[in-house]
Amino acid sequence: MEFKHKPVLLREVIDGLDIRPEGTYVDGTLGGGGHSYHILEKLNDQGRLIGIDQDGAAVAAAGERLEEFKNATIVRNNYCNIQQVLGSMGITSVDGILLDLGVSSYQLDTPERGFSYMSDAPLDMRMDTRSSKTAADIVNNYSQSELARVIRVYGEEKFAANIAKHITAAREGGPIKTTGELVDIIKASIPMKIQKTMGHPAKQTFQAIRIELNRELTVLSDTLDTMIDLLSPGGRLCVITFHSLEDRIVKNSFRKAQNPCTCPPDFPVCVCGKVSKGTVITKKPILPSEEEMEENPRSKSAKLRIFCKSL
């Protein structure tokens, strides 16, 4: 399958990065190269783009899509290693960084990757297929309490305890191997009258397992400060999120970077010595237009937040 991924909030991202033609930019979640292509169009011969993605299929697809640009470098890695990736190229600061989080359309639409609850496939969900651990390992090896925690916290699923109970009961008859098996177990865990009032009953559980497997929230929270520190004066960090857990991490990290002071509110002057790293450009997140949501339904939950490094 061709790696298709419509770049979400494209115009807003390009505007938000405030691209300098001679600048150096990083797309930390390269995907099929949709955003990167338009960033490269804005750069001159002195400009440079480094694309990072842990998914081998994304790296291959982006390599083809960006082949015409001689100033694009593509690296298969996790964006949490951005400092090492840039350091290996002798780069100590950049003018802009983009993160487009979550699962791509290609990953969802490739059944054998196991991300989708809409088709029956092996329980995989690895964003980096070089990793040995899969979603099946979580489903079959986590304790009932661990499963309940993952599904409740990362899926925000109110039936987490019952789903975990049904999973542990089902696997007593043998390992749960496919997405279809897991979907059936989840459906049996949620009252039918509730299912009629909600979206797909497996959506939140699949999200939770995927986040746990790929350490998505941990990687995000551990890396945002590093990315801000890597920005040149006036550089921009743009982050697109797709659910409240990601958005909360980005919002709080940006807010803390803008105002890191830990002094009690009643102190007349700051004595902690912590200095602001810059400004949150987006007081409220930027959302897709009605037109974009109609053209690309998967953009509906997208939110863009932007941070600008101090001059």
HUJO-V382615 format. One record per backbone hydrogen bond with DSSP energy under -1.0 kcal/mol. CO is the residue of the C=O (numbers start at 1). NH is the residue of the N-H. Records with the same first field share a line. If there is no record, write none. Layout:
CO = NH ; NH
//
This chain:
2 = 4
9 = 13
10 = 14
11 = 15
12 = 16
13 = 17
20 = 23
21 = 44
23 = 48
24 = 95
25 = 50
26 = 98
27 = 52
30 = 33
33 = 37
34 = 38
35 = 39
36 = 40
37 = 41
39 = 42
40 = 43
44 = 47
48 = 25
49 = 73
50 = 27
51 = 75
52 = 30
55 = 59
56 = 60
57 = 61
58 = 62
59 = 63
60 = 64
61 = 65
62 = 66
64 = 67
66 = 69
71 = 49
73 = 51
75 = 53
78 = 81
79 = 82
81 = 85
82 = 86
83 = 87
84 = 88
86 = 89 ; 91
87 = 90
94 = 232
95 = 236
96 = 26
97 = 238
98 = 28
99 = 240
104 = 108
105 = 109
110 = 113
111 = 114
113 = 125
121 = 179
122 = 124
123 = 136
124 = 135
128 = 131
134 = 138
135 = 139
136 = 140
137 = 141
138 = 142
143 = 147
144 = 148
145 = 149
146 = 150
147 = 151
148 = 152
149 = 153
150 = 154
151 = 157
157 = 160
159 = 163
160 = 164
161 = 165
162 = 166
163 = 167
164 = 168
165 = 169
166 = 170
167 = 171
170 = 173
171 = 174
177 = 123
178 = 182
179 = 183
180 = 184
181 = 185
182 = 186
183 = 187
184 = 188
186 = 189
191 = 195
192 = 196
194 = 197
195 = 198
200 = 203
202 = 206
203 = 207
204 = 208
205 = 209
206 = 210
207 = 211
208 = 212
209 = 213
210 = 214
211 = 216
215 = 219
216 = 220
217 = 221
218 = 222
220 = 224
223 = 227
224 = 228
225 = 229
226 = 230
228 = 231
230 = 94
232 = 235
235 = 309
236 = 97
237 = 307
238 = 99
239 = 305
240 = 101
241 = 303
243 = 247
244 = 248
245 = 249
246 = 250
247 = 251
248 = 252
249 = 253
250 = 254
251 = 255
252 = 256
253 = 257
254 = 258
255 = 259
257 = 277
264 = 267
277 = 310
279 = 308
286 = 304
289 = 293
290 = 294
291 = 295
292 = 296
296 = 299
297 = 300
299 = 302
303 = 241
304 = 286
305 = 239
306 = 281 ; 282
307 = 237
308 = 279
309 = 234
//
